[in-house]
Amino acid sequence: MSSIYNDIISWDNLWLAFQHAARGKRRGNAAAGFEHQVADRLIDLQRDLGAETYRPGAYTNFYIHEPKHRLISAAPFRDRVAHHALCNVITPIFEQRFIEHSYANRVGKGTHRALDCFQSNMKRYRYVLRGDIVEHFPSLDHAILRAEIATVIDDDRAMRLVDAILSSGAGVLVNEYTPVLFAGDDLLALARPRGLPIGNLTSQFWSNVYMNPFDWFVQRELGCAAYLRYVDDFALFSDSKQQLYAWKRAMIKRLARLRLTLHESQAQAEVCEDGAPWLGFVLYPTHRLLKRRNAVNFTQRLARHLTDYRAGRISFAELDAGVQGWINHVRYADTWGLRRHILSNHRIPGAARKITSNERQVGWGYSPNT
């Protein structure tokens, strides 16, 4: 009889996991080195997983500063294949348990659908209360997460693989976590393993697993009919400020059971018509604007990339990919004038107007040959 673990370590799943891990990374040394002898390396990984002698390697850590200062931890490529192999099999099992309006790191969801949902609720309700978790990824508690996974995954071997990946990330974010004592804690509670490395596929998926009981609490126990979440950012809508603040008090208590802390001072009831920031945009019932910080960050990044392109350090394709990626994100707001201003001022090579089939306004495209 097939088991979850047998499905995880099957050749077909490991091959698919390699393809997913290598997507967009084949020019990198790690992916290229693995691909050079891909069959042998996958056989080695399959053997180690089958014998349960697989041990994750050390992370490579570095900081990013956009959109905010964060420690990113990159696992060795071999481990990334193992992460994908695990997630390929167990993600569909959890997907059917998630609420409809959880939008991060899920197929068919994403940032722009979250923006659509938020704005749709703004048209229906007078007030919104936005909340987020203090030091979300560094504070996720391993024991609580493992217990939640084990309620769904009834396979000891699969759970031992989960344990191996979880323990590999223990302590990676220790310097990013501000110690918090919850009701009933003693000083030993500060030594509880916690933190999911930002950068792991498993971390993104497990964040949804961890927050899923909270999602259902808000919808079912609090009775909030208009709720959505993207990673640790969530929003509740109501026609009553008093109702929102009552929900806020209840959420603080519920989050404490998950050993999480709400940014209380920032979670205030706001009038929807006045606009509210959400996922890099400022949303109104009738339109969207881009947050100023997003435009400033892109302008600075574009200047650096142009310098690198003119110095021959990156190709035009790499320059173009960065610009097009930003355009594809911000075109979901009223940003045509902003895009025209930024791109024309920086004199992008061959910049030219074009009308795209999926956009009502004018966008920007360019060719290195014009």
N, C-alpha and C positions, 0 to 999 in steps of 0.2 A: 504494500500500500504506500502511495506517495505521501510524503510529509512536507511541511513547509520548508524544512531545512534541506531536504533532497532537491526541492525546486530551486532553492537559493544557489546550491553548488552545482547544479546541472550545467553541462557544457553550453547548451543554447543560452541559458541565462547569463553565464559568465561572458560569453561572446557579446551578447547584447549590452552587458554592463560595460565592457571595454569600449564599445562604440559610443555609448552615452558619455563615458568619462573623457573620451578623446575628442568629442565634438567641439570644434573651435579651438582645440589645443594642440593640434598635430604639428604645428611649427615649433612648439616648445620642446626643450631637450628631454624632459621627463616622459612626455607622451611618445615622442619619436623613439627614444631608447627602448621603451616597452614594446612599441609596435614592431621594432626591428626583429624581434624574436617572439612575436605575440603568442604563437601557439605554445611554445615551450613555457613562456611565462604564465599563461593561463593554466596550463597543466600543473605547474608548480603550485599556483594559488589554489587550484581545485584540490590537489593532494593535501595541502596544509589545512584547508577548510574541512575536508573530509575526515582527516585524522584529528581535527581540533587542536592542531599545533600552530595555527595562524596567530601571529602577534603583530599588532599595528606598529608602524615605525614612528619616528619622532616628527613633530610638526616643524615647519618653517614659519616663523612669526614675523610679521611686519605691520606697520601702521598705515592706515589711510586717513585722509583728512576731509574727504568729501563723501557724502553730504555732512558727515561729522566725524570727529576723531574716534577711531576704532582700531582695536588690535585684531588683525586677520591671521588665522592659523591655517596654513596649507598642509594637508596630509600628503605623504608620498603617493605617487601615482598608483602604485599597486593597491594601496589602501582605498584610494578613490574608486577603483574598480570593485573592491569588496563592498564599499558603501552602496554603490549603484546596484550590485547584485542583491543586497539585502532589501533595498527600497523597491526594486522592481517587483518583488514578491509581496512584501507586507503593506506597501502603500495602498493598493486596491482594497485590502481588507479594512483598513482604517477609513478610507475615503467615504464609504457608505455610512460611516458613523458621524462624520463631520456635519456641522450645520451648513445650510446653503450659502450663507453670507459670510463665510470665512474665505478670504480672497488671496492670501499669500501662498506662493509656491505650490499652486494646484493647477492641474491641467484645465484649461477652459475658464480660468478665473483671471487673476492678475490685477495690476495697478489700475488700468483703465476701466475695468468692470467695477472695481471698488469705487472709483470716482463717480461712475454713472449711478451706482446704488446710493452713495452719499447724497448726490445732488437730487436724485429722485425723492429721497426722504425729506430734503429741505423744502420741497414743493408741497409736502403733505403735512408738515408739522411746524410749529412756531419756534421751538427751541431744540438745541442740540447740546449734549454734554460729551466732550471728547476726553478720553483718558489714555494713559500709557504707563508702562511698567518701568520702574526705576531699575536700571542696569539689567535689562531683561535676560539676555543670554548668559551673562556671568552668574545670575542668581538662580537659574533653573536647577532644582534639587534632584540629584540622581536617584535617590530612593523613591521619591514621589513619581518621577518619570518612569522608572523601571516597573513600579507597581501598576501604573496605568497601562503600559505596554503589555504586561503579563496578563491583564484581564482579557486581552484579545488574542494574544499569541500563545497558544497552548502547545508549545514545542520546546522541550528543554534545550535541545541543541541550538535552535534559533535564538533562544534567550541567552545562551552562553556567548554567542556571537555578539548580541546586543551588549552584554556585559563587557566584552573585550573592547568594543568601540567606545562605550561610555567611559570606561576606566582610562582609556588612552587620553581622554580630554580633561580628566580631573586635574585641576591645578593650573591649566593653561591660562585661565582668565582670573587667577587668584588675585592678581594685583589690580584688576579692573573692578573688583567687588568690594563694596563698603559693607562691613559686617553689620548684620541686623539680628537682634534677638526678639523672637516672637513670644507670645504668652506661653508660659510653661517651660521655656528653654532654660538650660543651664549653659555654662561656658563650653561644654563639650559640643553643643550644637554648632559652634563656630567651625568645628572641624568636619562637619558633614560634607561629603563630596558634592560639588556643585559645578555648574558651568558647562556650556556646550560651545566648542570652538566655532567662532564665526568663520564660515568658509566651507564647512562640511555640508554635504548634501543631507546627511543624517540629521544634522543640527536643525536645518530649516524644516525638515519633516517633523522631527520630534518636538519642535516648538509648537506646531499645530496640535500634536497629540497631547502635550502638556496643558495647553489652553482650552482644549475641547470641553472638559467638564465645566469650566467657567462659562464658555459660550452657552451651554445648555442651561446653566444656572440662570443666566440673564434672560434667556428666552422663556424658559418654562417656569422657574420659581419666581422670578421677578415679574414675569408677564410682559416684558418689553417686546412689542410687535415690530419695532424698527431698530434693529441692532446689526452692526457689522464690525468685522475685525480684519486688520491687515498686520500680521506678525503680532507686535504688542500694542499697536495703536487700535483703539476701538471707539465706537461712537454709538450713543443712544439718543433717540429722538422722542419728543413728547410735546404736547400742548400745555404742559404744566411744569413750571420750574420746581415747585414743591415735590412733584413726583420724581423728577430727575435727581434732586438732592437726597431724597429718601433712598433711591436706587444706589446713589453714590455711597452712602453709609453702609448699605448692605454689601456692596461690592468690596469695600475695604476689608470687611470681616471675612468674606469668602476668599479673597486673594491671600489673606494671612494664613488660611488653611493650606494654601499652595506655597507658602513661604515666599510670597511675592508682595511688593509694596507699590501702591499707586502714587504717582506724582499728584498729591492731593491739591496743592495750590494751583496747579494748572488745569485741573478738572472742574470747570465752571460752566454753568448753563449759559448758553449764548443764543442770541436772537438770530435765527436763520437768515432773515433778510439782510442782516448786517454783514454777512459773509463769515466764513470760517476756514482756517488753514487745514489742509489735509493732503498728505503724501506729496508735498512739494508744490502744491497749488493753493490758491485761495478761491474757494467755491462760493457761489451765490446761487439762489434758486434759478436764475436766468442765464448766467454766464460763468466763465472761469478765467482766472488770471494766473500767471506764473509767479511764484514767490521770487522776490528780488534776489535772494541768496542763490537760487538756482541759476539765474541769468549771470550773476557775477561769477559763480564758480565755473560755468561753461566758458565765459569770456576769457578767464584766466587760463583754463585748460587749453582752449583753442589757440591762444597766443603761444603757449609752450609747444604745442604740436606743430604749429606753423614754423616755428624756429627750428624744430627737429627736422621737418620736411625740407626746408630750404638748405639745411646743413647736410642732407642726405642720410640722416639717422633713421628716418622712417619713410616708407613708400607713400605714393599718393593714395593707394588703396587703403592703407592704414589711416591716413588723415581723413579720407572720405568716409570710412566706416564710422569713425568717431562722431563726425558731424551729422551723418545721416541717422545714427542712433539717437542723438539728441533731438533732431527734428522729429523723428517718429514718435518720440515721447511727448514733446511739448506741443505738437500740432493738435492735441486734444483740448487745447485751451485757446483763448483769443490772443495768439502770439505772432500773427503774421507780420505786423509792423516791427515787433522786436526782432524777429528772425532776419528780416530785411536789413534792419539797422546794424545788427551784429555782423552778419556775413559780408555786407558791402563795406563796412568800415575796416574789416580785416583783409579785404581783397583776396578772398579765396580764389585759387587758380581756376579760371574758366567759369566763374559763377554765372548762372543764367536762370531766368524764370522758367517755370513749367507748371502746368496744371496737372495734378494727379487725380486719378480716377476715384480715389477714396477720400478726397479732401475738397471741400467746397471753395476754400480760399486758395490763394496763390502760394505755392511752396518754392523751395530752392533746390536746384540740382546743379551739377557741374561736371565738366569733362576736362581731363588734363590736356586735351588736344585743342581746346578752343581758348 
